[in-house]
Amino acid sequence: MHEAAREVVRSLRDTPEYLQSRRERKKVEMLFAHLKRILRMGRLRLRGPCGARDEFTLAAIAQNLRKLAKLIPMPQPAMAI
């Protein structure tokens, strides 16, 4: 029934633009998966649009702090003599 549309999508599947968008989409989807599973954001607990925005902002801050902590080099432990 929708074979023409499927052919158009199949022709776009091998383009460099599609591959780039797929890589970028994977990064974003992994962040949302982390929010939902690790930070337990499957459901928002605060009510209303302002509460949801505030809760999501706090979760995004937590993710950014986690990324930032990975960029800071850890000091090497001193060797015992």
VOPAGU-2260 file (C-alpha; in pm, 1 decimal, decimal comma):
REM VOPAGU-2260
SITE   aa  ch    i         X         Y         Z
SITE  MET   A    0       0,0       0,0       0,0
SITE  HIS   A    1     278,4     246,8      89,7
SITE  GLU   A    2     551,6      91,7    -121,1
SITE  ALA   A    3     640,3     421,6    -293,1
SITE  ALA   A    4     711,0     587,8      40,3
SITE  ARG   A    5     917,1     287,6     149,1
SITE  GLU   A    6    1128,8     312,9    -166,2
SITE  VAL   A    7    1199,9     679,9     -95,7
SITE  VAL   A    8    1314,6     592,2     256,1
SITE  ARG   A    9    1527,6     304,8     128,9
SITE  SER   A   10    1701,2     538,6    -115,3
SITE  LEU   A   11    1784,5     782,4     166,3
SITE  ARG   A   12    1916,0     508,1     395,7
SITE  ASP   A   13    2269,1     506,1     251,5
SITE  THR   A   14    2327,7     881,8     228,6
SITE  PRO   A   15    2595,9    1045,7     446,5
SITE  GLU   A   16    2335,3    1285,3     587,5
SITE  TYR   A   17    2124,6     995,4     712,2
SITE  LEU   A   18    2424,6     827,7     874,5
SITE  GLN   A   19    2521,7    1153,7    1047,7
SITE  SER   A   20    2168,3    1211,0    1177,7
SITE  ARG   A   21    2160,8     853,0    1302,9
SITE  ARG   A   22    2482,9     905,2    1501,7
SITE  GLU   A   23    2353,5    1230,9    1650,9
SITE  ARG   A   24    2015,7    1077,3    1734,1
SITE  LYS   A   25    2185,5     791,2    1915,8
SITE  LYS   A   26    2365,8    1034,5    2147,8
SITE  VAL   A   27    2040,8    1210,1    2237,9
SITE  GLU   A   28    1849,6     885,7    2283,5
SITE  MET   A   29    2118,9     754,3    2518,8
SITE  LEU   A   30    2083,2    1067,3    2733,5
SITE  PHE   A   31    1706,4    1021,5    2755,9
SITE  ALA   A   32    1750,6     653,7    2838,4
SITE  HIS   A   33    1987,0     749,0    3121,0
SITE  LEU   A   34    1733,9    1001,0    3250,2
SITE  LYS   A   35    1457,5     744,5    3248,6
SITE  ARG   A   36    1644,4     445,7    3390,9
SITE  ILE   A   37    1918,8     575,9    3616,6
SITE  LEU   A   38    1766,5     903,7    3734,5
SITE  ARG   A   39    1416,7     750,6    3745,7
SITE  MET   A   40    1256,7    1015,2    3527,3
SITE  GLY   A   41    1008,8     777,5    3366,0
SITE  ARG   A   42     739,3     985,5    3534,1
SITE  LEU   A   43     759,5    1343,1    3649,4
SITE  ARG   A   44     666,2    1392,7    4011,1
SITE  LEU   A   45     600,8    1767,9    4012,8
SITE  ARG   A   46     272,3    1892,5    3875,4
SITE  GLY   A   47     207,1    2145,0    3603,3
SITE  PRO   A   48     428,3    2273,3    3324,2
SITE  CYS   A   49     647,3    2478,9    3559,3
SITE  GLY   A   50     705,0    2182,4    3790,0
SITE  ALA   A   51     787,5    1955,4    3496,8
SITE  ARG   A   52    1027,2    2212,1    3354,6
SITE  ASP   A   53    1198,7    2254,6    3692,8
SITE  GLU   A   54    1230,5    1879,8    3747,4
SITE  PHE   A   55    1367,0    1822,4    3398,9
SITE  THR   A   56    1611,3    2113,2    3438,6
SITE  LEU   A   57    1746,4    1962,3    3760,4
SITE  ALA   A   58    1790,2    1626,1    3588,3
SITE  ALA   A   59    1974,1    1793,4    3297,6
SITE  ILE   A   60    2201,4    1973,1    3546,7
SITE  ALA   A   61    2277,9    1639,1    3712,3
SITE  GLN   A   62    2370,3    1488,7    3376,1
SITE  ASN   A   63    2592,8    1783,6    3287,4
SITE  LEU   A   64    2770,5    1767,6    3623,3
SITE  ARG   A   65    2830,2    1398,6    3568,9
SITE  LYS   A   66    2986,6    1471,3    3228,6
SITE  LEU   A   67    3194,8    1751,3    3376,7
SITE  ALA   A   68    3326,1    1525,7    3652,8
SITE  LYS   A   69    3451,9    1280,6    3391,1
SITE  LEU   A   70    3657,8    1556,5    3225,6
SITE  ILE   A   71    3849,2    1644,5    3542,5
SITE  PRO   A   72    4163,7    1431,4    3569,9
SITE  MET   A   73    4187,9    1235,6    3893,3
SITE  PRO   A   74    4515,7    1271,2    4089,6
SITE  GLN   A   75    4735,8     964,4    4093,5
SITE  PRO   A   76    4769,0     798,1    4434,1
SITE  ALA   A   77    5110,6     833,4    4596,6
SITE  MET   A   78    5322,6     520,2    4598,9
SITE  ALA   A   79    5398,4     378,7    4946,3
SITE  ILE   A   80    5768,3     345,8    5017,1
